[in-house]
Amino acid sequence: MMATKKSVAKNRKVCVNGHVFYKSSDCPTCPVCEAAKKPIDGFLSLLAGPARRALENEGIKTPAQLSKKTEADILKLHGMGPATIPVLHSVLKSNKLSFKK
């Protein structure tokens, strides 16, 4: 007997800009709008969408602003995962900065 992939019901959604997309979760984030917002350079361009949005929601847009937070503060943010921390350490190190102690 061949195994089949479990079907997940996806809901049709329309964002405020009129983009139609489908999601199985309650997440309202439009993938088309998010792709258009992703920076092409700077350290935020190195991060996945949820981590980038978490920092942006905290007003963190530069390595200097990031260095004013502790690593624990950053990990508490919704959307921030442990895989992002090595990237942030690298960004801070290349700017001769570190997380607040």
Gaussian input, Z-matrix of N, CA and C with variables (Angstrom, degrees):
# hf/3-21g

backbone

0 1
 N
 C     1     B1
 C     2     B2     1     A1
 N     3     B3     2     A2     1     D1
 C     4     B4     3     A3     2     D2
 C     5     B5     4     A4     3     D3
 N     6     B6     5     A5     4     D4
 C     7     B7     6     A6     5     D5
 C     8     B8     7     A7     6     D6
 N     9     B9     8     A8     7     D7
 C    10    B10     9     A9     8     D8
 C    11    B11    10    A10     9     D9
 N    12    B12    11    A11    10    D10
 C    13    B13    12    A12    11    D11
 C    14    B14    13    A13    12    D12
 N    15    B15    14    A14    13    D13
 C    16    B16    15    A15    14    D14
 C    17    B17    16    A16    15    D15
 N    18    B18    17    A17    16    D16
 C    19    B19    18    A18    17    D17
 C    20    B20    19    A19    18    D18
 N    21    B21    20    A20    19    D19
 C    22    B22    21    A21    20    D20
 C    23    B23    22    A22    21    D21
 N    24    B24    23    A23    22    D22
 C    25    B25    24    A24    23    D23
 C    26    B26    25    A25    24    D24
 N    27    B27    26    A26    25    D25
 C    28    B28    27    A27    26    D26
 C    29    B29    28    A28    27    D27
 N    30    B30    29    A29    28    D28
 C    31    B31    30    A30    29    D29
 C    32    B32    31    A31    30    D30
 N    33    B33    32    A32    31    D31
 C    34    B34    33    A33    32    D32
 C    35    B35    34    A34    33    D33
 N    36    B36    35    A35    34    D34
 C    37    B37    36    A36    35    D35
 C    38    B38    37    A37    36    D36
 N    39    B39    38    A38    37    D37
 C    40    B40    39    A39    38    D38
 C    41    B41    40    A40    39    D39
 N    42    B42    41    A41    40    D40
 C    43    B43    42    A42    41    D41
 C    44    B44    43    A43    42    D42
 N    45    B45    44    A44    43    D43
 C    46    B46    45    A45    44    D44
 C    47    B47    46    A46    45    D45
 N    48    B48    47    A47    46    D46
 C    49    B49    48    A48    47    D47
 C    50    B50    49    A49    48    D48
 N    51    B51    50    A50    49    D49
 C    52    B52    51    A51    50    D50
 C    53    B53    52    A52    51    D51
 N    54    B54    53    A53    52    D52
 C    55    B55    54    A54    53    D53
 C    56    B56    55    A55    54    D54
 N    57    B57    56    A56    55    D55
 C    58    B58    57    A57    56    D56
 C    59    B59    58    A58    57    D57
 N    60    B60    59    A59    58    D58
 C    61    B61    60    A60    59    D59
 C    62    B62    61    A61    60    D60
 N    63    B63    62    A62    61    D61
 C    64    B64    63    A63    62    D62
 C    65    B65    64    A64    63    D63
 N    66    B66    65    A65    64    D64
 C    67    B67    66    A66    65    D65
 C    68    B68    67    A67    66    D66
 N    69    B69    68    A68    67    D67
 C    70    B70    69    A69    68    D68
 C    71    B71    70    A70    69    D69
 N    72    B72    71    A71    70    D70
 C    73    B73    72    A72    71    D71
 C    74    B74    73    A73    72    D72
 N    75    B75    74    A74    73    D73
 C    76    B76    75    A75    74    D74
 C    77    B77    76    A76    75    D75
 N    78    B78    77    A77    76    D76
 C    79    B79    78    A78    77    D77
 C    80    B80    79    A79    78    D78
 N    81    B81    80    A80    79    D79
 C    82    B82    81    A81    80    D80
 C    83    B83    82    A82    81    D81
 N    84    B84    83    A83    82    D82
 C    85    B85    84    A84    83    D83
 C    86    B86    85    A85    84    D84
 N    87    B87    86    A86    85    D85
 C    88    B88    87    A87    86    D86
 C    89    B89    88    A88    87    D87
 N    90    B90    89    A89    88    D88
 C    91    B91    90    A90    89    D89
 C    92    B92    91    A91    90    D90
 N    93    B93    92    A92    91    D91
 C    94    B94    93    A93    92    D92
 C    95    B95    94    A94    93    D93
 N    96    B96    95    A95    94    D94
 C    97    B97    96    A96    95    D95
 C    98    B98    97    A97    96    D96
 N    99    B99    98    A98    97    D97
 C   100   B100    99    A99    98    D98
 C   101   B101   100   A100    99    D99
 N   102   B102   101   A101   100   D100
 C   103   B103   102   A102   101   D101
 C   104   B104   103   A103   102   D102
 N   105   B105   104   A104   103   D103
 C   106   B106   105   A105   104   D104
 C   107   B107   106   A106   105   D105
 N   108   B108   107   A107   106   D106
 C   109   B109   108   A108   107   D107
 C   110   B110   109   A109   108   D108
 N   111   B111   110   A110   109   D109
 C   112   B112   111   A111   110   D110
 C   113   B113   112   A112   111   D111
 N   114   B114   113   A113   112   D112
 C   115   B115   114   A114   113   D113
 C   116   B116   115   A115   114   D114
 N   117   B117   116   A116   115   D115
 C   118   B118   117   A117   116   D116
 C   119   B119   118   A118   117   D117
 N   120   B120   119   A119   118   D118
 C   121   B121   120   A120   119   D119
 C   122   B122   121   A121   120   D120
 N   123   B123   122   A122   121   D121
 C   124   B124   123   A123   122   D122
 C   125   B125   124   A124   123   D123
 N   126   B126   125   A125   124   D124
 C   127   B127   126   A126   125   D125
 C   128   B128   127   A127   126   D126
 N   129   B129   128   A128   127   D127
 C   130   B130   129   A129   128   D128
 C   131   B131   130   A130   129   D129
 N   132   B132   131   A131   130   D130
 C   133   B133   132   A132   131   D131
 C   134   B134   133   A133   132   D132
 N   135   B135   134   A134   133   D133
 C   136   B136   135   A135   134   D134
 C   137   B137   136   A136   135   D135
 N   138   B138   137   A137   136   D136
 C   139   B139   138   A138   137   D137
 C   140   B140   139   A139   138   D138
 N   141   B141   140   A140   139   D139
 C   142   B142   141   A141   140   D140
 C   143   B143   142   A142   141   D141
 N   144   B144   143   A143   142   D142
 C   145   B145   144   A144   143   D143
 C   146   B146   145   A145   144   D144
 N   147   B147   146   A146   145   D145
 C   148   B148   147   A147   146   D146
 C   149   B149   148   A148   147   D147
 N   150   B150   149   A149   148   D148
 C   151   B151   150   A150   149   D149
 C   152   B152   151   A151   150   D150
 N   153   B153   152   A152   151   D151
 C   154   B154   153   A153   152   D152
 C   155   B155   154   A154   153   D153
 N   156   B156   155   A155   154   D154
 C   157   B157   156   A156   155   D155
 C   158   B158   157   A157   156   D156
 N   159   B159   158   A158   157   D157
 C   160   B160   159   A159   158   D158
 C   161   B161   160   A160   159   D159
 N   162   B162   161   A161   160   D160
 C   163   B163   162   A162   161   D161
 C   164   B164   163   A163   162   D162
 N   165   B165   164   A164   163   D163
 C   166   B166   165   A165   164   D164
 C   167   B167   166   A166   165   D165
 N   168   B168   167   A167   166   D166
 C   169   B169   168   A168   167   D167
 C   170   B170   169   A169   168   D168
 N   171   B171   170   A170   169   D169
 C   172   B172   171   A171   170   D170
 C   173   B173   172   A172   171   D171
 N   174   B174   173   A173   172   D172
 C   175   B175   174   A174   173   D173
 C   176   B176   175   A175   174   D174
 N   177   B177   176   A176   175   D175
 C   178   B178   177   A177   176   D176
 C   179   B179   178   A178   177   D177
 N   180   B180   179   A179   178   D178
 C   181   B181   180   A180   179   D179
 C   182   B182   181   A181   180   D180
 N   183   B183   182   A182   181   D181
 C   184   B184   183   A183   182   D182
 C   185   B185   184   A184   183   D183
 N   186   B186   185   A185   184   D184
 C   187   B187   186   A186   185   D185
 C   188   B188   187   A187   186   D186
 N   189   B189   188   A188   187   D187
 C   190   B190   189   A189   188   D188
 C   191   B191   190   A190   189   D189
 N   192   B192   191   A191   190   D190
 C   193   B193   192   A192   191   D191
 C   194   B194   193   A193   192   D192
 N   195   B195   194   A194   193   D193
 C   196   B196   195   A195   194   D194
 C   197   B197   196   A196   195   D195
 N   198   B198   197   A197   196   D196
 C   199   B199   198   A198   197   D197
 C   200   B200   199   A199   198   D198
 N   201   B201   200   A200   199   D199
 C   202   B202   201   A201   200   D200
 C   203   B203   202   A202   201   D201
 N   204   B204   203   A203   202   D202
 C   205   B205   204   A204   203   D203
 C   206   B206   205   A205   204   D204
 N   207   B207   206   A206   205   D205
 C   208   B208   207   A207   206   D206
 C   209   B209   208   A208   207   D207
 N   210   B210   209   A209   208   D208
 C   211   B211   210   A210   209   D209
 C   212   B212   211   A211   210   D210
 N   213   B213   212   A212   211   D211
 C   214   B214   213   A213   212   D212
 C   215   B215   214   A214   213   D213
 N   216   B216   215   A215   214   D214
 C   217   B217   216   A216   215   D215
 C   218   B218   217   A217   216   D216
 N   219   B219   218   A218   217   D217
 C   220   B220   219   A219   218   D218
 C   221   B221   220   A220   219   D219
 N   222   B222   221   A221   220   D220
 C   223   B223   222   A222   221   D221
 C   224   B224   223   A223   222   D222
 N   225   B225   224   A224   223   D223
 C   226   B226   225   A225   224   D224
 C   227   B227   226   A226   225   D225
 N   228   B228   227   A227   226   D226
 C   229   B229   228   A228   227   D227
 C   230   B230   229   A229   228   D228
 N   231   B231   230   A230   229   D229
 C   232   B232   231   A231   230   D230
 C   233   B233   232   A232   231   D231
 N   234   B234   233   A233   232   D232
 C   235   B235   234   A234   233   D233
 C   236   B236   235   A235   234   D234
 N   237   B237   236   A236   235   D235
 C   238   B238   237   A237   236   D236
 C   239   B239   238   A238   237   D237
 N   240   B240   239   A239   238   D238
 C   241   B241   240   A240   239   D239
 C   242   B242   241   A241   240   D240
 N   243   B243   242   A242   241   D241
 C   244   B244   243   A243   242   D242
 C   245   B245   244   A244   243   D243
 N   246   B246   245   A245   244   D244
 C   247   B247   246   A246   245   D245
 C   248   B248   247   A247   246   D246
 N   249   B249   248   A248   247   D247
 C   250   B250   249   A249   248   D248
 C   251   B251   250   A250   249   D249
 N   252   B252   251   A251   250   D250
 C   253   B253   252   A252   251   D251
 C   254   B254   253   A253   252   D252
 N   255   B255   254   A254   253   D253
 C   256   B256   255   A255   254   D254
 C   257   B257   256   A256   255   D255
 N   258   B258   257   A257   256   D256
 C   259   B259   258   A258   257   D257
 C   260   B260   259   A259   258   D258
 N   261   B261   260   A260   259   D259
 C   262   B262   261   A261   260   D260
 C   263   B263   262   A262   261   D261
 N   264   B264   263   A263   262   D262
 C   265   B265   264   A264   263   D263
 C   266   B266   265   A265   264   D264
 N   267   B267   266   A266   265   D265
 C   268   B268   267   A267   266   D266
 C   269   B269   268   A268   267   D267
 N   270   B270   269   A269   268   D268
 C   271   B271   270   A270   269   D269
 C   272   B272   271   A271   270   D270
 N   273   B273   272   A272   271   D271
 C   274   B274   273   A273   272   D272
 C   275   B275   274   A274   273   D273
 N   276   B276   275   A275   274   D274
 C   277   B277   276   A276   275   D275
 C   278   B278   277   A277   276   D276
 N   279   B279   278   A278   277   D277
 C   280   B280   279   A279   278   D278
 C   281   B281   280   A280   279   D279
 N   282   B282   281   A281   280   D280
 C   283   B283   282   A282   281   D281
 C   284   B284   283   A283   282   D282
 N   285   B285   284   A284   283   D283
 C   286   B286   285   A285   284   D284
 C   287   B287   286   A286   285   D285
 N   288   B288   287   A287   286   D286
 C   289   B289   288   A288   287   D287
 C   290   B290   289   A289   288   D288
 N   291   B291   290   A290   289   D289
 C   292   B292   291   A291   290   D290
 C   293   B293   292   A292   291   D291
 N   294   B294   293   A293   292   D292
 C   295   B295   294   A294   293   D293
 C   296   B296   295   A295   294   D294
 N   297   B297   296   A296   295   D295
 C   298   B298   297   A297   296   D296
 C   299   B299   298   A298   297   D297
 N   300   B300   299   A299   298   D298
 C   301   B301   300   A300   299   D299
 C   302   B302   301   A301   300   D300

   B1=1.4462
   B2=1.5293
   B3=1.2850
   B4=1.4539
   B5=1.5332
   B6=1.3583
   B7=1.4600
   B8=1.5219
   B9=1.3030
   B10=1.4625
   B11=1.5209
   B12=1.3014
   B13=1.4490
   B14=1.5238
   B15=1.3347
   B16=1.4630
   B17=1.5273
   B18=1.2828
   B19=1.4583
   B20=1.5275
   B21=1.3069
   B22=1.4555
   B23=1.5193
   B24=1.3039
   B25=1.4645
   B26=1.5262
   B27=1.3044
   B28=1.4631
   B29=1.5201
   B30=1.3140
   B31=1.4504
   B32=1.5194
   B33=1.3088
   B34=1.4656
   B35=1.5176
   B36=1.3298
   B37=1.4619
   B38=1.5153
   B39=1.3164
   B40=1.4595
   B41=1.5232
   B42=1.3304
   B43=1.4605
   B44=1.5259
   B45=1.3261
   B46=1.4654
   B47=1.5234
   B48=1.3344
   B49=1.4663
   B50=1.5233
   B51=1.3345
   B52=1.4589
   B53=1.5203
   B54=1.3391
   B55=1.4673
   B56=1.5241
   B57=1.3126
   B58=1.4633
   B59=1.5165
   B60=1.3438
   B61=1.4586
   B62=1.5215
   B63=1.3216
   B64=1.4584
   B65=1.5161
   B66=1.3324
   B67=1.4628
   B68=1.5156
   B69=1.3309
   B70=1.4586
   B71=1.5295
   B72=1.3366
   B73=1.4635
   B74=1.5264
   B75=1.3164
   B76=1.4625
   B77=1.5239
   B78=1.3067
   B79=1.4624
   B80=1.5288
   B81=1.3416
   B82=1.4603
   B83=1.5288
   B84=1.3229
   B85=1.4615
   B86=1.5211
   B87=1.3137
   B88=1.4611
   B89=1.5249
   B90=1.3322
   B91=1.4578
   B92=1.5324
   B93=1.3092
   B94=1.4683
   B95=1.5305
   B96=1.3251
   B97=1.4685
   B98=1.5276
   B99=1.3322
   B100=1.4673
   B101=1.5221
   B102=1.3160
   B103=1.4699
   B104=1.5218
   B105=1.3197
   B106=1.4651
   B107=1.5297
   B108=1.3403
   B109=1.4618
   B110=1.5313
   B111=1.3352
   B112=1.4597
   B113=1.5273
   B114=1.3443
   B115=1.4606
   B116=1.5317
   B117=1.3231
   B118=1.4638
   B119=1.5248
   B120=1.3208
   B121=1.4617
   B122=1.5245
   B123=1.3093
   B124=1.4553
   B125=1.5084
   B126=1.3151
   B127=1.4625
   B128=1.5238
   B129=1.3140
   B130=1.4650
   B131=1.5300
   B132=1.3241
   B133=1.4632
   B134=1.5324
   B135=1.3253
   B136=1.4649
   B137=1.5257
   B138=1.3212
   B139=1.4571
   B140=1.5294
   B141=1.3254
   B142=1.4713
   B143=1.5195
   B144=1.3085
   B145=1.4567
   B146=1.5211
   B147=1.3393
   B148=1.4661
   B149=1.5321
   B150=1.3175
   B151=1.4750
   B152=1.5251
   B153=1.3246
   B154=1.4705
   B155=1.5207
   B156=1.3285
   B157=1.4650
   B158=1.5300
   B159=1.3364
   B160=1.4692
   B161=1.5250
   B162=1.3360
   B163=1.4632
   B164=1.5204
   B165=1.3125
   B166=1.4665
   B167=1.5268
   B168=1.3364
   B169=1.4632
   B170=1.5232
   B171=1.3256
   B172=1.4621
   B173=1.5259
   B174=1.3315
   B175=1.4641
   B176=1.5149
   B177=1.3280
   B178=1.4722
   B179=1.5213
   B180=1.3271
   B181=1.4626
   B182=1.5152
   B183=1.3395
   B184=1.4647
   B185=1.5223
   B186=1.3353
   B187=1.4687
   B188=1.5329
   B189=1.3276
   B190=1.4712
   B191=1.5327
   B192=1.3221
   B193=1.4705
   B194=1.5235
   B195=1.3375
   B196=1.4585
   B197=1.5280
   B198=1.3297
   B199=1.4672
   B200=1.5304
   B201=1.3045
   B202=1.4701
   B203=1.5245
   B204=1.3310
   B205=1.4709
   B206=1.5261
   B207=1.3428
   B208=1.4578
   B209=1.5290
   B210=1.3066
   B211=1.4638
   B212=1.5301
   B213=1.3255
   B214=1.4703
   B215=1.5316
   B216=1.3368
   B217=1.4715
   B218=1.5254
   B219=1.3114
   B220=1.4679
   B221=1.5255
   B222=1.3312
   B223=1.4658
   B224=1.5292
   B225=1.3157
   B226=1.4709
   B227=1.5242
   B228=1.3190
   B229=1.4594
   B230=1.5228
   B231=1.3266
   B232=1.4606
   B233=1.5286
   B234=1.3245
   B235=1.4601
   B236=1.5167
   B237=1.3221
   B238=1.4649
   B239=1.5161
   B240=1.3190
   B241=1.4526
   B242=1.5119
   B243=1.3179
   B244=1.4527
   B245=1.5341
   B246=1.3132
   B247=1.4696
   B248=1.5277
   B249=1.3168
   B250=1.4635
   B251=1.5232
   B252=1.3181
   B253=1.4660
   B254=1.5277
   B255=1.3377
   B256=1.4699
   B257=1.5338
   B258=1.3215
   B259=1.4742
   B260=1.5251
   B261=1.3244
   B262=1.4650
   B263=1.5258
   B264=1.3409
   B265=1.4711
   B266=1.5276
   B267=1.3143
   B268=1.4709
   B269=1.5282
   B270=1.3208
   B271=1.4665
   B272=1.5209
   B273=1.3291
   B274=1.4636
   B275=1.5268
   B276=1.3237
   B277=1.4690
   B278=1.5287
   B279=1.3237
   B280=1.4648
   B281=1.5297
   B282=1.3315
   B283=1.4590
   B284=1.5293
   B285=1.3532
   B286=1.4692
   B287=1.5369
   B288=1.3256
   B289=1.4560
   B290=1.5171
   B291=1.3212
   B292=1.4590
   B293=1.5227
   B294=1.3418
   B295=1.4557
   B296=1.5220
   B297=1.3286
   B298=1.4509
   B299=1.5292
   B300=1.3044
   B301=1.4785
   B302=1.5126
   A1=108.78
   A2=116.00
   A3=121.25
   A4=109.60
   A5=116.07
   A6=120.55
   A7=109.31
   A8=114.99
   A9=119.18
   A10=109.71
   A11=115.15
   A12=121.34
   A13=109.04
   A14=115.66
   A15=119.65
   A16=108.71
   A17=116.35
   A18=121.89
   A19=109.64
   A20=116.24
   A21=121.99
   A22=107.90
   A23=115.00
   A24=119.58
   A25=109.49
   A26=115.45
   A27=120.37
   A28=108.65
   A29=114.02
   A30=120.31
   A31=110.62
   A32=114.90
   A33=120.76
   A34=107.67
   A35=115.86
   A36=121.66
   A37=109.03
   A38=115.26
   A39=121.56
   A40=106.79
   A41=116.97
   A42=119.80
   A43=110.58
   A44=116.45
   A45=120.93
   A46=112.42
   A47=117.29
   A48=121.35
   A49=112.61
   A50=116.61
   A51=120.49
   A52=115.73
   A53=118.26
   A54=120.39
   A55=109.33
   A56=116.28
   A57=121.88
   A58=107.63
   A59=116.09
   A60=120.70
   A61=108.78
   A62=116.56
   A63=122.31
   A64=109.42
   A65=116.13
   A66=121.85
   A67=109.34
   A68=115.47
   A69=120.21
   A70=110.84
   A71=116.83
   A72=120.58
   A73=110.12
   A74=115.72
   A75=121.24
   A76=112.10
   A77=117.90
   A78=122.22
   A79=110.35
   A80=116.78
   A81=120.04
   A82=114.01
   A83=117.27
   A84=121.02
   A85=111.69
   A86=115.77
   A87=122.36
   A88=109.14
   A89=119.04
   A90=120.83
   A91=113.24
   A92=117.65
   A93=120.98
   A94=109.98
   A95=116.76
   A96=120.73
   A97=110.96
   A98=116.71
   A99=120.45
   A100=111.31
   A101=117.75
   A102=120.94
   A103=110.38
   A104=116.93
   A105=120.73
   A106=111.71
   A107=117.31
   A108=121.71
   A109=113.45
   A110=117.48
   A111=120.45
   A112=110.40
   A113=116.46
   A114=119.38
   A115=111.42
   A116=116.57
   A117=120.17
   A118=111.90
   A119=116.75
   A120=119.46
   A121=109.34
   A122=116.20
   A123=120.69
   A124=110.33
   A125=115.68
   A126=118.71
   A127=113.49
   A128=118.62
   A129=119.79
   A130=111.72
   A131=117.24
   A132=120.50
   A133=112.11
   A134=116.93
   A135=121.99
   A136=112.56
   A137=116.51
   A138=120.93
   A139=112.49
   A140=114.19
   A141=120.49
   A142=108.33
   A143=116.62
   A144=122.52
   A145=115.53
   A146=119.33
   A147=118.67
   A148=113.18
   A149=116.97
   A150=120.43
   A151=110.54
   A152=116.48
   A153=120.72
   A154=110.45
   A155=116.73
   A156=120.33
   A157=111.48
   A158=116.94
   A159=120.60
   A160=110.46
   A161=116.44
   A162=119.57
   A163=111.28
   A164=117.12
   A165=120.75
   A166=111.02
   A167=117.15
   A168=120.92
   A169=112.12
   A170=116.47
   A171=121.60
   A172=111.90
   A173=116.67
   A174=120.50
   A175=113.51
   A176=116.96
   A177=121.81
   A178=108.56
   A179=114.90
   A180=120.24
   A181=113.10
   A182=117.25
   A183=121.29
   A184=109.48
   A185=117.26
   A186=119.47
   A187=112.37
   A188=117.73
   A189=120.44
   A190=110.59
   A191=117.30
   A192=120.54
   A193=110.47
   A194=116.68
   A195=121.80
   A196=111.00
   A197=116.71
   A198=121.21
   A199=112.76
   A200=117.88
   A201=121.59
   A202=112.10
   A203=116.61
   A204=122.25
   A205=109.63
   A206=116.34
   A207=119.72
   A208=108.67
   A209=115.27
   A210=119.74
   A211=109.73
   A212=116.80
   A213=121.22
   A214=110.78
   A215=117.07
   A216=120.58
   A217=110.45
   A218=116.19
   A219=121.60
   A220=110.60
   A221=116.77
   A222=120.14
   A223=112.91
   A224=118.04
   A225=121.76
   A226=112.16
   A227=117.89
   A228=120.92
   A229=110.90
   A230=115.55
   A231=121.08
   A232=108.94
   A233=116.36
   A234=120.86
   A235=113.07
   A236=116.51
   A237=120.81
   A238=108.96
   A239=116.38
   A240=120.29
   A241=111.58
   A242=117.33
   A243=121.35
   A244=113.65
   A245=118.42
   A246=121.03
   A247=111.93
   A248=116.83
   A249=121.32
   A250=111.66
   A251=117.60
   A252=121.42
   A253=112.84
   A254=120.72
   A255=118.83
   A256=112.87
   A257=117.03
   A258=120.76
   A259=109.16
   A260=116.63
   A261=120.66
   A262=111.42
   A263=117.23
   A264=120.46
   A265=110.08
   A266=116.04
   A267=121.15
   A268=111.26
   A269=116.20
   A270=121.25
   A271=110.11
   A272=116.12
   A273=119.76
   A274=111.02
   A275=116.81
   A276=121.11
   A277=111.05
   A278=117.39
   A279=120.39
   A280=111.91
   A281=116.77
   A282=121.76
   A283=111.81
   A284=115.92
   A285=123.25
   A286=111.11
   A287=114.64
   A288=122.15
   A289=109.11
   A290=116.78
   A291=122.02
   A292=107.88
   A293=113.75
   A294=118.38
   A295=109.16
   A296=116.19
   A297=122.18
   A298=108.02
   A299=117.11
   A300=121.84
   A301=111.21
   D1=134.14
   D2=-177.15
   D3=-88.03
   D4=134.55
   D5=177.85
   D6=-74.02
   D7=140.80
   D8=178.34
   D9=-113.99
   D10=151.44
   D11=178.34
   D12=-74.22
   D13=133.14
   D14=179.29
   D15=-67.14
   D16=130.10
   D17=-179.42
   D18=-81.81
   D19=130.25
   D20=177.56
   D21=-111.80
   D22=125.03
   D23=-179.50
   D24=-69.32
   D25=129.74
   D26=178.66
   D27=-112.06
   D28=137.65
   D29=-179.72
   D30=-93.53
   D31=136.69
   D32=176.57
   D33=-76.51
   D34=130.27
   D35=178.91
   D36=-131.26
   D37=155.48
   D38=176.22
   D39=-130.91
   D40=126.51
   D41=179.75
   D42=-81.58
   D43=173.58
   D44=-178.74
   D45=-63.05
   D46=-20.33
   D47=178.28
   D48=-91.77
   D49=2.31
   D50=176.10
   D51=90.43
   D52=4.36
   D53=178.35
   D54=-75.41
   D55=133.38
   D56=177.33
   D57=-96.35
   D58=131.03
   D59=177.87
   D60=-147.87
   D61=164.98
   D62=-176.81
   D63=-123.64
   D64=133.16
   D65=178.40
   D66=-139.33
   D67=144.89
   D68=177.15
   D69=-90.25
   D70=-11.42
   D71=179.29
   D72=-104.66
   D73=179.32
   D74=177.10
   D75=-83.20
   D76=-0.25
   D77=-177.34
   D78=-58.74
   D79=123.87
   D80=-177.77
   D81=-88.72
   D82=0.64
   D83=-173.95
   D84=-69.78
   D85=123.02
   D86=178.92
   D87=-81.13
   D88=122.56
   D89=-178.94
   D90=-64.62
   D91=-30.78
   D92=179.80
   D93=-69.82
   D94=-46.66
   D95=179.16
   D96=-64.87
   D97=-39.77
   D98=-179.94
   D99=-65.13
   D100=-40.03
   D101=178.64
   D102=-63.29
   D103=-35.78
   D104=179.60
   D105=-71.44
   D106=-26.86
   D107=-179.07
   D108=-83.45
   D109=-18.90
   D110=-174.41
   D111=-62.32
   D112=126.75
   D113=179.78
   D114=-66.55
   D115=149.71
   D116=179.00
   D117=-92.02
   D118=-15.79
   D119=176.29
   D120=-145.12
   D121=176.92
   D122=-176.31
   D123=86.56
   D124=167.88
   D125=-174.23
   D126=-68.72
   D127=-25.72
   D128=178.56
   D129=-67.25
   D130=-23.48
   D131=178.49
   D132=-70.11
   D133=-15.60
   D134=-179.10
   D135=-84.69
   D136=-10.19
   D137=-171.50
   D138=-102.82
   D139=153.30
   D140=173.51
   D141=-68.60
   D142=157.47
   D143=-176.49
   D144=-50.78
   D145=-50.96
   D146=-178.44
   D147=-60.73
   D148=-40.63
   D149=179.21
   D150=-67.85
   D151=-41.89
   D152=179.36
   D153=-62.53
   D154=-45.96
   D155=179.45
   D156=-63.51
   D157=-37.44
   D158=179.13
   D159=-60.26
   D160=-44.48
   D161=179.18
   D162=-69.00
   D163=-43.31
   D164=179.37
   D165=-60.70
   D166=-39.39
   D167=179.13
   D168=-65.22
   D169=-23.71
   D170=176.85
   D171=-91.11
   D172=0.56
   D173=-179.77
   D174=80.15
   D175=17.28
   D176=-178.66
   D177=-95.78
   D178=109.05
   D179=-178.02
   D180=-125.63
   D181=-5.85
   D182=-179.98
   D183=-133.50
   D184=157.69
   D185=175.11
   D186=-59.10
   D187=-34.84
   D188=179.18
   D189=-63.10
   D190=-40.45
   D191=177.53
   D192=-67.13
   D193=-38.04
   D194=178.29
   D195=-62.68
   D196=-38.27
   D197=-176.85
   D198=-67.64
   D199=-12.17
   D200=179.02
   D201=-85.07
   D202=-1.72
   D203=-179.99
   D204=-112.43
   D205=153.22
   D206=173.70
   D207=-83.02
   D208=160.06
   D209=176.81
   D210=-60.38
   D211=-38.65
   D212=179.05
   D213=-62.90
   D214=-39.61
   D215=177.55
   D216=-59.83
   D217=-43.08
   D218=-177.70
   D219=-67.46
   D220=-42.59
   D221=-179.70
   D222=-65.49
   D223=-22.47
   D224=179.18
   D225=-75.30
   D226=-17.40
   D227=-176.29
   D228=-69.26
   D229=137.03
   D230=176.92
   D231=-64.65
   D232=125.43
   D233=-179.49
   D234=102.34
   D235=-9.26
   D236=-179.10
   D237=-96.57
   D238=123.22
   D239=179.63
   D240=-113.12
   D241=165.02
   D242=-178.56
   D243=-63.08
   D244=-23.99
   D245=178.72
   D246=-69.05
   D247=-21.39
   D248=-179.12
   D249=-78.98
   D250=-27.05
   D251=-174.72
   D252=-59.54
   D253=-44.06
   D254=177.27
   D255=-59.76
   D256=-35.27
   D257=177.59
   D258=-64.67
   D259=-44.54
   D260=-179.49
   D261=-66.27
   D262=-38.57
   D263=175.79
   D264=-60.03
   D265=-43.27
   D266=179.92
   D267=-62.82
   D268=-43.18
   D269=179.03
   D270=-62.16
   D271=-46.44
   D272=-179.76
   D273=-63.57
   D274=-44.33
   D275=-179.34
   D276=-61.40
   D277=-42.47
   D278=-179.13
   D279=-67.59
   D280=-17.67
   D281=176.58
   D282=-104.13
   D283=12.71
   D284=-179.58
   D285=56.33
   D286=42.26
   D287=178.85
   D288=-128.60
   D289=172.30
   D290=174.55
   D291=-152.17
   D292=167.95
   D293=175.57
   D294=-64.65
   D295=152.30
   D296=176.27
   D297=-63.69
   D298=141.56
   D299=-179.79
   D300=-81.63

